[in-house]
Amino acid sequence: MKTDIVLAGVGGQGILSIATVIGQAAFKEGLYIKQAEVHGMSQRGGYVQATLRISDKPIASDLISLGQADVIIGMEPMEALRNREMLSENGWIITSSNPLVNIKDYPELEDIYRELRESKNVILIDTNMIGSENKMVKAVNMILLGAASRALSCVSFENICDSVKTIFASKGEAVIDMNIRALEIGRNCK
């Protein structure tokens, strides 16, 4: 069993938190993990990418070859599209449909959505609307992770939730409860 995951977004969107939760869940399941991160001016809204390689056998490298990612999780649609060449033929793209327009020449959203939908398995989620409706705008990354959990056969949803409890323990029960609820809402999105 091997799962290669690319997480993409913009600084401040919670990409590294998602990577930490998935990595912790894999660790709880006794799996091998390799993780790499790219922080491109992330404190100023620049590109952030994390890659996770999870396997039941030792992993030699944290690099994912073009066309080999099983899942791309995007907090921002253009960043998900930017990483599409990493996706395997039967891989999944699960991305927020909400843009973070941080460049002058940001492409037309409909063009981005059209190109994303050229992939075989794509889920676009309006995380901002869901977060607002549920009064959890600070947990939209966990909403997206909840939705992506359906494509992450390498880790159980139970261990994802347990990882959130461990990682956010110092922030208190209210933060833990909100993030668990966000995961559950995302998992049940259609």
C-alpha positions as CSV (number, residue, x, y, z in Angstrom):
1,M,0.0,0.0,0.0
2,K,1.3,3.4,-1.0
3,T,-0.4,6.8,-1.1
4,D,1.2,10.0,-2.5
5,I,-0.5,13.3,-1.5
6,V,0.1,16.8,-2.7
7,L,-1.3,19.7,-0.6
8,A,-1.3,23.1,-2.2
9,G,-2.4,26.6,-1.2
10,V,-1.4,30.0,0.0
11,G,0.3,31.0,3.2
12,G,-2.1,31.1,6.1
13,Q,-4.7,28.7,4.7
14,G,-3.7,25.8,6.9
15,I,-1.9,23.5,4.4
16,L,0.7,22.6,6.9
17,S,-1.9,21.8,9.6
18,I,-3.6,19.4,7.1
19,A,-0.2,17.7,6.5
20,T,0.4,17.4,10.2
21,V,-3.0,15.8,10.8
22,I,-2.6,13.3,8.0
23,G,1.0,12.5,9.0
24,Q,0.0,11.9,12.6
25,A,-3.0,9.7,11.5
26,A,-0.6,7.6,9.4
27,F,1.8,7.4,12.3
28,K,-1.0,6.1,14.5
29,E,-1.7,3.4,12.0
30,G,2.0,2.3,12.1
31,L,2.7,3.4,8.5
32,Y,5.9,4.9,7.1
33,I,5.8,8.6,6.2
34,K,8.0,11.1,4.3
35,Q,7.0,14.7,4.2
36,A,8.4,17.7,2.4
37,E,7.3,21.3,2.4
38,V,7.8,24.4,0.2
39,H,7.2,27.8,1.7
40,G,7.3,30.4,-1.0
41,M,6.9,33.7,0.7
42,S,4.1,32.0,2.7
43,Q,3.9,34.8,5.3
44,R,3.0,37.2,2.5
45,G,0.3,35.0,0.9
46,G,2.7,33.1,-1.3
47,Y,2.6,29.6,-2.5
48,V,2.8,26.7,0.0
49,Q,3.0,23.1,-0.9
50,A,3.4,20.0,1.2
51,T,3.9,16.5,0.0
52,L,3.2,13.3,1.9
53,R,4.2,9.8,1.0
54,I,2.6,7.2,3.1
55,S,3.3,3.4,2.8
56,D,3.3,0.2,4.7
57,K,6.9,-0.3,3.5
58,P,9.9,2.0,4.0
59,I,10.0,5.0,1.7
60,A,13.3,6.1,0.2
61,S,12.4,9.6,-0.9
62,D,10.0,12.4,-0.1
63,L,9.7,13.3,-3.8
64,I,6.6,12.5,-5.8
65,S,7.2,12.1,-9.5
66,L,5.0,13.8,-12.1
67,G,1.8,11.8,-12.7
68,Q,2.2,9.8,-9.5
69,A,0.1,11.7,-6.9
70,D,-3.0,9.8,-5.7
71,V,-4.6,12.8,-4.1
72,I,-4.2,16.6,-4.5
73,I,-5.8,18.7,-1.8
74,G,-6.0,22.3,-2.7
75,M,-7.0,25.1,-0.4
76,E,-7.2,27.3,-3.5
77,P,-8.4,26.3,-7.0
78,M,-5.5,27.9,-9.0
79,E,-2.9,26.2,-6.7
80,A,-4.7,22.8,-7.2
81,L,-4.6,23.4,-10.9
82,R,-0.9,24.4,-10.8
83,N,-0.2,20.9,-9.3
84,R,-2.5,18.9,-11.6
85,E,0.5,17.5,-13.6
86,M,1.5,15.7,-10.4
87,L,-1.8,13.7,-10.5
88,S,-2.0,10.0,-11.5
89,E,-4.5,9.0,-14.1
90,N,-7.0,7.8,-11.5
91,G,-6.0,10.2,-8.8
92,W,-8.3,12.7,-7.0
93,I,-8.3,16.5,-6.8
94,I,-10.2,17.8,-3.8
95,T,-10.1,21.6,-3.7
96,S,-11.8,24.6,-2.3
97,S,-13.7,26.5,-5.0
98,N,-12.8,29.8,-3.3
99,P,-10.0,31.7,-4.9
100,L,-7.5,33.8,-2.9
101,V,-6.8,36.4,-5.5
102,N,-3.3,37.5,-4.5
103,I,-1.8,38.3,-7.9
104,K,-2.7,40.9,-10.5
105,D,-3.3,38.5,-13.4
106,Y,-5.4,35.9,-11.6
107,P,-7.0,33.7,-14.2
108,E,-10.8,33.7,-14.7
109,L,-12.4,31.3,-12.2
110,E,-14.5,29.5,-14.8
111,D,-11.4,28.7,-16.8
112,I,-9.7,27.3,-13.7
113,Y,-12.8,25.2,-12.9
114,R,-13.1,23.9,-16.5
115,E,-9.4,22.9,-16.5
116,L,-9.7,21.2,-13.2
117,R,-12.8,19.2,-14.4
118,E,-10.7,17.8,-17.2
119,S,-9.3,15.5,-14.6
120,K,-11.1,12.2,-14.0
121,N,-11.9,12.7,-10.3
122,V,-12.5,16.2,-9.1
123,I,-14.4,17.6,-6.1
124,L,-14.9,21.4,-5.8
125,I,-16.1,22.5,-2.4
126,D,-17.3,26.0,-1.4
127,T,-15.5,25.8,1.9
128,N,-16.1,29.5,2.6
129,M,-19.8,29.2,2.4
130,I,-19.8,26.0,4.5
131,G,-17.6,27.6,7.0
132,S,-19.8,30.7,7.3
133,E,-23.0,28.7,7.5
134,N,-21.6,26.6,10.3
135,K,-19.8,29.5,12.1
136,M,-16.4,28.0,11.6
137,V,-14.6,30.2,9.2
138,K,-11.3,29.4,10.9
139,A,-11.7,25.7,10.2
140,V,-12.2,25.7,6.5
141,N,-9.0,23.6,6.1
142,M,-10.5,20.9,8.3
143,I,-13.7,21.0,6.2
144,L,-11.6,20.4,3.1
145,L,-9.7,17.6,4.9
146,G,-12.9,16.0,5.9
147,A,-14.0,15.9,2.3
148,A,-10.6,14.6,1.2
149,S,-10.7,11.9,3.8
150,R,-13.0,9.9,1.5
151,A,-10.1,9.6,-1.0
152,L,-7.4,8.9,1.7
153,S,-7.8,5.1,2.0
154,C,-4.4,5.0,3.7
155,V,-5.7,6.5,7.0
156,S,-9.0,6.0,8.8
157,F,-11.3,8.9,9.5
158,E,-11.2,7.9,13.2
159,N,-7.4,8.4,13.3
160,I,-7.7,11.7,11.5
161,C,-10.1,12.9,14.2
162,D,-7.8,11.5,17.0
163,S,-4.9,13.4,15.4
164,V,-6.8,16.6,15.5
165,K,-7.4,16.0,19.2
166,T,-3.7,15.4,19.8
167,I,-2.4,18.3,17.7
168,F,-4.9,20.9,19.0
169,A,-4.9,19.7,22.6
170,S,-3.1,22.8,23.9
171,K,-5.7,25.1,22.3
172,G,-8.6,23.7,24.4
173,E,-11.8,21.7,24.0
174,A,-13.7,24.3,22.0
175,V,-11.0,24.4,19.3
176,I,-10.8,20.6,19.2
177,D,-14.6,20.3,19.0
178,M,-14.9,22.9,16.2
179,N,-12.2,21.1,14.1
180,I,-13.8,17.7,14.6
181,R,-17.1,19.1,13.6
182,A,-15.5,20.7,10.6
183,L,-14.0,17.3,9.6
184,E,-17.4,15.6,9.9
185,I,-19.2,18.4,7.9
186,G,-16.6,18.1,5.2
187,R,-16.8,14.3,5.1
188,N,-20.5,14.5,4.5
189,C,-20.3,17.1,1.7
190,K,-21.6,16.0,-1.6
